C-alpha cells in the first residue's frame, strides 16, 4: 500500500544533510534455510540464500543530487530488458512493497553503471492507443505509461511483463482525475526509490474492476501524450507482479529480515527476498501462524478491544500506522509520528479468515528521539504514526478500520506472502504467515 515519509522532507528534530546511499554500519544477515523467526528485536531468524533469492537491503535510499534519504524502506536490485533482447539495464534501490502489485521504474532513475533509464520499451496499447496509468498510493500518486519488459531478479526471469514507467517526460500532462489524489511522486527524489515492485497477494494492480469499468481511475488511453481519457484494460495487459510470470517459484514470496537487537536501530540491514513457498528446499513453510486474507488482501487485527477488519502487512509502509488517541503524535512537524514520553510495550491479536489467531507484541518509541540518530541510522523497529481518518476506504465510511503492520513488524521475522489462488504447502492463497 506504500505509506512512506521521507525524513529529509519532514524532520526538524535534527539537522539532515546529504543524500541516500546506505552509509556504513554493520550488516545483520545470516544464511541458511527458511525457518520462521521470532518477534522484532528477538528470536531466531535465518536469512536464506540461493538462486531463488535476492538480497533485501534497508538503507537510506538511492543516491541522487536532490535525494533527502528515507528510513525503513527495503530495496532489491533487478534487471529490466527490452523484450526478447539483451538490451538491458540493472537498477538497485527498487522498493519492495507487500501492499501493492506490479513493477514500476522511475524515468529519472540511474542504473548501476551510472546511466539514465533509456530502454526503448514497447507500449501496452488499448484500441491502438498507448496506455498510461495513475497509480494511487496512500502517500500520493504517480503517473506514467504502461510498457512491456522482460524482468530478471537473481536467477529468476519473467518475460513480457506489463510495467509502469513513472514520470516519463513524454507524459507531462496529468489528468485532473489523477492529480487531485494527493502529492505527486514522479521523481526518484520524491518517491524515495528508483522503482517499486509490488509483491502483495494479487497478481495485477486492479483486476476485473479495471477490465469492466471505464471510470476505474487507474488506466487511461492516450491517442496523444497530452490527451488521455479513462479506459478499461484487459487483466492480461494490466501492470503485473513479475514474480507470477516466473517459470517456477511463482506462488508467493518470503520477506526475511534479521532483528535489530537491543537498540532497535541500525545503519543498514541485509536480509533476503525469497521467491516461492514450498517450491524449493530453502522456502519451506515452517510456521503455524497462517492467516488467510479476504478478497481485499486484508486480515482482522484486534487492538485495545476494537476489531480492525481491513488490516494488512506492508513492507511499503515505513512504520506501524494505527490510531490510538492516548499516544501523543505532535513531536515531529509533519507525519503524526507517535512520541510517547517513555517507550510503550503494546500488543494486538491478528486473525485470518480461517480463524487462526496470532498475538503480536510490538514496541512504540518516541519518534523524535529515535530520529536523532538519523542519518546515521536508516532502520528502526519501534516507530509508529497515527493512521488518521480512514473513511475513504473503510466499509460504511468508518473512520478507523485498519492496522498497518509496516516494516518494523518484519524485523526479526520471516513473513510469507502467498498469492491469490496459488497452491502452496500452506494451502491456497491468499494468506500471510510468520
Secondary structure, 3 states (H helix, E strand, C coil): CCECCCHHHHCCCCCCCCCCCCCCCCCCCCCECCCCCCCCCCCCCCCECCCCEEEEEECCCCCCCCCCCCCCCEEEEEEEECCCCCCEEEEEEEEEECCCEEEEEECCCECCCCCECCCCCEECEECCEEEEEEEEECCEEEEEEEEEEEEEECCEEEEEEEEEEECCCCCCCCCHHHHCCCCECCCHHHHCCCEEEEECCCCECCCHHHHHCCCCCCEEEEEECCEEEECCCCHHHCCECHHHHCCCCCCEEEEEECCCCCCCEECCEEEEEEECCCCCCCCCCCCCCEEECCCCCCEEEEECCEEEEEEEECCCECCEEECCCCCCCCCCCCCCECCCCCCEEEEEEEECCCCCEEEEEEEECCHHHHHHHCCCCCEECCCEEECCCCCCCCHHHCCCCCCEECHHHHECEEEEEECCCCEECCEECCEEEC
